[in-house]
Amino acid sequence: MWDALKSIARVGRAVPIDIYGKIFFIRYQPQSVYKAVFLPANIKKNTFRINYSFPEKNSTDSIIVEFFDEETWQYNEVECFFDTKQNPEKMRFFGISNREHAWREGMHILACKKYQNQKIVFETELEGHIPQFGDLVAVSHDLYTWSSTGEILVFSGNNIETSEPLLWQDGEIHIIGFKSSTGNLIGPYICVRGDSDNHAVLTDSIEFVPSTSINNRTCYVFGIQNGKFVKDCLVTAVIPRKQSVEVHLVNDNQLIHTADQGTAPPINEEFIIDSGPVISDLEISDLDNQYNYNGTFDVTITLTWNGNAESYVVQRRMDEILLEEVSISNQVYVYQETVPLVQNAPVQITYNNFRVAGITNNKMGIWSKISLYEMT
């Protein structure tokens, strides 16, 4: 069951997760609200580590997505790539029946492989339980120059005095954010330099009032607008330890969310799996309904088509369920069904999808399909 849920959710760019016995679906999509912020103040000392992954010579540079084509009723393929396609990876998507949809999912996966190249792990206290799998969190640390952090010593009007010198840069727009008492990020707000490097002046008034109590000072994060501020990360795991909580993250990148914008490349005949005999002019040439005296109703459906195959396969289906399959040598198929009458009217017969494919030299061509809803 779990594998089936994963396959279904994957089509919608989501994954199922079990939270206290309840199943939720988490979709990978752009997020703008941080669920939590992790700074040196709430990251346990000597536990922060980050691993970078770099492309290798044989790394995947393209993806070939195999999908069940709604037009041909066969598995077809679409190629997804950025610049090169020397080392493709092939994958099949259950539930995708549209070429554009298959291309978008392939481009998204390829973008994740390319841009999600930083895995971060650290330990914290109970704040580690605030975010859940897939949540967006903000991260800053002294080991990396993403931003600078510290505590608020004085807050008066729009004036802020910080515990650490702020890294002001000429010609840049500076911003400052605050870690709230619930663990999330408040802001950021634009600020300018005051009388010293520890003095910042907010350009606008804010409703949030930072705490300056010596036992519970508000932490801040300071950086540059549209530049170095915090690292956007997504939670991949939260693991309780004996006296801490271990948080696993992966970096988020806006390029991942724009990689699927556009259209799929033109159809390449090389990636059309079935190219055998062609069926044309498939039609219902005759539909005959006849009442019987014994309380039944006869339905006769005649299909005809054009083709030059050695033989033909005819299928009658209800959605994805195969109801009947026959092999014939001519280009006419007759289907008959007898149903009972209820109150002098025939009962509703199932929705019938017919499809026909030709076979020549043991090679099957693409399906040609037609549908009929029988009720008289």
C-alpha positions as CSV (number, residue, x, y, z in Angstrom):
1,M,0.0,0.0,0.0
2,W,2.8,2.4,0.9
3,D,4.5,1.9,-2.4
4,A,1.2,2.5,-4.2
5,L,0.8,5.8,-2.3
6,K,4.3,6.8,-3.2
7,S,3.7,6.1,-6.9
8,I,0.4,8.0,-7.0
9,A,1.8,11.0,-5.1
10,R,4.9,11.1,-7.2
11,V,2.9,12.1,-10.3
12,G,1.8,15.3,-8.3
13,R,5.4,16.0,-7.2
14,A,4.5,14.9,-3.6
15,V,5.4,12.2,-1.1
16,P,3.3,10.5,1.6
17,I,4.4,10.8,5.2
18,D,3.1,9.2,8.4
19,I,2.7,11.6,11.3
20,Y,1.5,10.0,14.5
21,G,-0.5,7.4,12.6
22,K,-2.1,9.9,10.1
23,I,-1.0,10.0,6.4
24,F,-0.2,13.4,4.9
25,F,1.0,14.3,1.4
26,I,3.8,16.8,1.2
27,R,4.2,18.5,-2.2
28,Y,7.5,20.0,-3.3
29,Q,6.6,23.6,-4.3
30,P,7.9,27.1,-3.8
31,Q,7.5,28.3,-0.2
32,S,7.9,31.8,1.2
33,V,7.3,31.4,4.9
34,Y,10.0,30.0,7.1
35,K,8.7,27.4,9.6
36,A,11.8,27.9,11.8
37,V,15.2,29.6,11.9
38,F,18.4,28.0,13.2
39,L,21.3,30.1,14.2
40,P,24.5,29.5,16.3
41,A,22.4,30.4,19.3
42,N,20.1,27.4,19.0
43,I,22.5,25.0,17.2
44,K,24.5,22.8,19.6
45,K,28.2,23.5,19.4
46,N,30.4,21.3,17.2
47,T,27.4,19.5,15.6
48,F,27.0,21.6,12.5
49,R,28.2,19.9,9.3
50,I,27.6,20.4,5.6
51,N,28.4,18.0,2.7
52,Y,28.7,19.2,-0.9
53,S,28.2,17.0,-3.9
54,F,29.8,17.8,-7.2
55,P,29.1,16.4,-10.6
56,E,31.4,13.7,-11.8
57,K,32.4,12.5,-15.2
58,N,29.6,10.0,-15.5
59,S,27.0,11.9,-13.6
60,T,23.5,12.1,-15.0
61,D,23.1,15.1,-17.3
62,S,19.7,14.2,-18.7
63,I,16.6,12.1,-18.0
64,I,14.4,10.1,-20.4
65,V,10.9,9.9,-18.9
66,E,8.8,6.9,-20.0
67,F,5.0,7.5,-19.7
68,F,1.8,5.9,-20.9
69,D,0.7,8.1,-23.8
70,E,-3.0,9.0,-23.8
71,E,-2.9,9.5,-27.6
72,T,-1.4,6.2,-28.6
73,W,-2.2,4.0,-25.5
74,Q,1.4,2.9,-25.5
75,Y,4.5,3.8,-23.5
76,N,6.4,6.7,-25.1
77,E,9.4,8.7,-24.0
78,V,10.3,12.3,-23.7
79,E,13.9,13.6,-23.2
80,C,14.7,16.2,-20.5
81,F,18.0,18.0,-20.5
82,F,19.6,21.4,-19.9
83,D,22.8,21.7,-22.0
84,T,24.1,18.2,-22.6
85,K,22.6,14.7,-22.8
86,Q,25.6,12.4,-22.8
87,N,24.7,10.4,-19.7
88,P,20.9,10.0,-19.6
89,E,19.0,8.3,-16.8
90,K,15.8,6.5,-17.8
91,M,12.8,6.3,-15.5
92,R,9.1,5.4,-15.9
93,F,6.3,7.4,-14.3
94,F,3.1,5.5,-13.3
95,G,0.0,7.7,-13.8
96,I,1.4,10.2,-16.3
97,S,-0.4,10.1,-19.7
98,N,0.6,13.5,-21.1
99,R,3.9,14.3,-22.8
100,E,4.1,17.9,-21.4
101,H,3.4,16.6,-17.9
102,A,6.1,13.9,-18.3
103,W,8.6,16.5,-19.5
104,R,7.9,18.9,-16.6
105,E,8.4,16.2,-14.0
106,G,11.6,15.1,-15.7
107,M,13.0,18.6,-15.7
108,H,12.1,19.1,-12.0
109,I,13.9,15.9,-11.1
110,L,16.9,16.9,-13.2
111,A,17.0,20.3,-11.5
112,C,17.0,18.7,-8.1
113,K,19.9,16.6,-9.1
114,K,21.8,19.6,-10.3
115,Y,21.0,22.3,-7.8
116,Q,20.3,20.4,-4.5
117,N,23.9,19.7,-3.8
118,Q,24.2,20.7,-0.1
119,K,23.2,18.4,2.7
120,I,23.2,20.0,6.2
121,V,23.0,18.2,9.5
122,F,23.1,19.6,13.1
123,E,21.7,19.0,16.5
124,T,19.5,21.4,18.4
125,E,17.1,21.2,21.4
126,L,13.3,20.9,21.3
127,E,13.1,23.5,18.6
128,G,14.1,20.8,16.2
129,H,10.5,19.4,16.5
130,I,9.0,22.7,15.2
131,P,9.4,21.9,11.5
132,Q,8.3,18.8,9.8
133,F,9.4,17.0,6.6
134,G,9.3,19.3,3.6
135,D,9.1,22.6,5.6
136,L,11.2,25.6,4.6
137,V,13.6,26.7,7.3
138,A,16.2,29.5,7.5
139,V,19.8,28.6,8.5
140,S,22.8,30.7,9.3
141,H,26.1,29.7,10.9
142,D,29.5,31.4,11.7
143,L,31.4,28.8,9.7
144,Y,29.9,30.2,6.5
145,T,29.4,33.8,5.4
146,W,25.7,33.5,4.7
147,S,24.9,36.3,7.2
148,S,25.9,37.5,10.6
149,T,24.0,36.8,13.8
150,G,23.9,37.8,17.5
151,E,21.5,39.1,20.2
152,I,19.5,42.3,20.5
153,L,20.9,44.4,23.5
154,V,18.8,47.5,23.1
155,F,15.6,48.2,21.1
156,S,14.2,51.7,21.2
157,G,11.8,53.1,18.6
158,N,13.5,52.1,15.3
159,N,17.0,51.9,16.9
160,I,18.7,48.6,17.5
161,E,21.9,47.9,19.3
162,T,23.4,44.4,18.7
163,S,25.8,42.2,20.6
164,E,28.1,41.8,17.6
165,P,29.4,44.3,15.0
166,L,27.2,44.3,11.9
167,L,28.9,43.7,8.6
168,W,28.0,46.9,6.7
169,Q,29.0,47.1,3.0
170,D,29.0,50.3,0.9
171,G,26.4,50.6,-1.8
172,E,24.3,47.6,-0.5
173,I,20.8,47.5,1.0
174,H,20.9,45.8,4.4
175,I,18.2,43.8,6.1
176,I,17.7,42.3,9.5
177,G,15.4,39.6,10.8
178,F,14.5,38.4,14.2
179,K,13.9,34.9,15.7
180,S,10.6,34.9,17.4
181,S,9.7,33.2,20.7
182,T,7.9,30.5,18.6
183,G,11.1,29.7,16.6
184,N,10.2,31.2,13.2
185,L,11.8,34.2,11.4
186,I,10.2,37.7,11.7
187,G,11.1,40.0,8.9
188,P,13.4,40.8,7.3
189,Y,13.3,44.6,7.5
190,I,15.4,47.1,5.7
191,C,17.8,49.0,8.0
192,V,20.7,51.5,7.7
193,R,23.9,52.1,9.7
194,G,23.6,54.2,12.8
195,D,26.4,55.7,14.9
196,S,28.5,52.5,15.0
197,D,28.8,49.1,13.5
198,N,26.6,47.8,16.3
199,H,23.9,50.3,15.7
200,A,21.2,49.7,13.1
201,V,18.2,52.0,12.4
202,L,15.0,50.5,10.8
203,T,13.7,52.5,7.9
204,D,10.1,51.6,8.9
205,S,8.3,50.9,12.2
206,I,7.5,47.3,13.0
207,E,4.9,45.7,15.2
208,F,7.3,43.0,16.6
209,V,9.1,44.1,19.8
210,P,12.4,42.2,20.4
211,S,13.1,41.1,23.9
212,T,16.2,42.6,25.6
213,S,15.9,40.7,28.8
214,I,19.3,39.3,29.8
215,N,17.9,35.8,30.2
216,N,15.8,35.8,27.0
217,R,17.3,38.1,24.4
218,T,16.0,38.0,20.9
219,C,18.4,36.7,18.3
220,Y,18.9,38.5,15.0
221,V,20.2,37.6,11.6
222,F,21.7,40.4,9.4
223,G,22.6,40.4,5.7
224,I,22.1,42.0,2.3
225,Q,18.9,42.2,0.4
226,N,18.9,39.9,-2.7
227,G,22.3,38.6,-1.5
228,K,23.8,36.9,1.5
229,F,21.2,36.6,4.3
230,V,20.1,33.1,5.3
231,K,20.4,29.7,3.6
232,D,17.0,28.4,2.4
233,C,16.7,24.8,3.3
234,L,14.1,22.0,3.3
235,V,13.7,19.5,6.1
236,T,14.4,15.9,5.1
237,A,14.5,14.3,8.5
238,V,14.0,15.1,12.2
239,I,15.6,12.4,14.5
240,P,15.2,12.6,18.3
241,R,18.3,11.8,20.3
242,K,18.7,11.3,24.0
243,Q,19.4,14.9,24.9
244,S,18.9,16.6,21.5
245,V,17.2,16.6,18.2
246,E,19.1,15.9,15.0
247,V,17.9,17.9,12.0
248,H,18.7,16.9,8.4
249,L,18.3,19.5,5.6
250,V,18.9,20.0,1.9
251,N,19.4,23.3,0.3
252,D,16.5,24.8,-1.7
253,N,17.1,26.7,-4.9
254,Q,14.7,28.9,-6.9
255,L,16.1,27.5,-10.1
256,I,14.5,24.2,-9.3
257,H,11.1,25.7,-9.3
258,T,11.6,27.4,-12.7
259,A,13.3,24.5,-14.5
260,D,10.0,23.1,-15.8
261,Q,8.8,26.4,-17.3
262,G,8.5,26.1,-21.1
263,T,7.5,23.3,-23.4
264,A,8.7,19.8,-24.2
265,P,11.2,19.5,-27.1
266,P,9.8,18.4,-30.5
267,I,8.9,14.8,-30.8
268,N,11.9,12.8,-31.9
269,E,11.1,9.7,-33.9
270,E,13.9,7.9,-32.1
271,F,11.9,8.0,-28.9
272,I,8.7,6.7,-30.3
273,I,8.6,3.1,-29.0
274,D,6.0,1.6,-31.3
275,S,6.2,2.4,-35.0
276,G,4.6,-0.7,-36.6
277,P,1.5,-1.0,-38.8
278,V,-0.8,2.0,-38.7
279,I,-4.6,1.8,-38.2
280,S,-6.7,4.5,-39.8
281,D,-10.4,5.4,-40.1
282,L,-11.5,3.3,-37.1
283,E,-15.3,3.8,-36.7
284,I,-18.5,2.2,-35.4
285,S,-20.0,1.2,-38.7
286,D,-23.2,-0.4,-37.2
287,L,-25.0,-0.3,-33.9
288,D,-27.9,-2.6,-33.5
289,N,-30.3,-2.9,-30.5
290,Q,-33.0,-5.6,-30.3
291,Y,-35.6,-6.4,-27.7
292,N,-36.3,-10.0,-26.9
293,Y,-39.5,-11.6,-25.5
294,N,-37.6,-13.3,-22.7
295,G,-36.9,-10.0,-20.9
296,T,-33.4,-9.4,-22.4
297,F,-31.9,-6.8,-24.8
298,D,-29.3,-7.6,-27.5
299,V,-26.6,-5.1,-28.4
300,T,-24.4,-5.6,-31.5
301,I,-21.5,-3.2,-32.3
302,T,-19.6,-3.5,-35.5
303,L,-16.1,-1.9,-35.8
304,T,-14.4,-1.3,-39.1
305,W,-11.0,0.3,-40.0
306,N,-8.3,0.5,-42.7
307,G,-4.9,-1.0,-42.4
308,N,-2.4,-3.3,-44.2
309,A,-1.2,-5.4,-41.2
310,E,-0.9,-9.2,-41.2
311,S,-3.3,-9.5,-38.2
312,Y,-5.1,-7.3,-35.7
313,V,-5.6,-7.2,-32.0
314,V,-8.9,-5.8,-30.7
315,Q,-9.3,-4.9,-27.0
316,R,-12.4,-3.8,-25.1
317,R,-11.5,-1.9,-22.0
318,M,-13.1,0.0,-19.1
319,D,-10.6,2.7,-18.2
320,E,-7.4,0.8,-17.5
321,I,-9.2,-2.6,-17.0
322,L,-9.0,-5.0,-19.9
323,L,-12.4,-6.7,-20.4
324,E,-11.7,-8.6,-23.6
325,E,-9.0,-9.2,-26.2
326,V,-9.3,-11.0,-29.5
327,S,-7.0,-11.5,-32.5
328,I,-8.4,-11.4,-36.0
329,S,-7.1,-11.3,-39.6
330,N,-9.7,-9.0,-41.2
331,Q,-10.7,-5.4,-40.7
332,V,-14.1,-6.0,-39.1
333,Y,-14.9,-6.8,-35.5
334,V,-18.4,-7.5,-34.2
335,Y,-19.1,-7.3,-30.4
336,Q,-22.3,-8.7,-29.0
337,E,-23.8,-8.5,-25.5
338,T,-27.1,-9.4,-24.0
339,V,-28.4,-7.5,-21.0
340,P,-31.6,-7.8,-18.9
341,L,-34.5,-5.4,-19.1
342,V,-35.5,-3.5,-16.0
343,Q,-39.0,-2.0,-16.1
344,N,-39.1,-2.5,-19.9
345,A,-35.8,-0.6,-20.4
346,P,-32.3,-2.1,-20.9
347,V,-29.9,-1.7,-18.0
348,Q,-26.9,0.6,-18.5
349,I,-24.0,-1.2,-20.1
350,T,-20.4,-0.4,-19.0
351,Y,-18.5,2.4,-20.7
352,N,-16.7,0.6,-23.6
353,N,-13.4,1.7,-24.9
354,F,-12.3,-0.2,-28.0
355,R,-8.9,-0.1,-29.4
356,V,-7.2,-1.8,-32.4
357,A,-3.6,-2.4,-33.3
358,G,-2.0,-4.1,-36.3
359,I,0.7,-6.7,-36.2
360,T,3.3,-7.3,-38.9
361,N,6.4,-9.5,-38.6
362,N,5.6,-9.9,-34.9
363,K,5.8,-6.1,-34.4
364,M,2.8,-4.3,-33.0
365,G,1.9,-0.8,-34.1
366,I,0.3,2.0,-32.1
367,W,-3.2,1.7,-30.9
368,S,-6.2,3.4,-32.5
369,K,-9.1,3.9,-30.1
370,I,-12.8,4.7,-30.1
371,S,-15.3,5.0,-27.3
372,L,-19.0,4.2,-27.0
373,Y,-21.5,4.7,-24.1
374,E,-24.2,2.1,-24.8
375,M,-27.7,2.9,-23.5
376,T,-30.9,3.0,-25.6
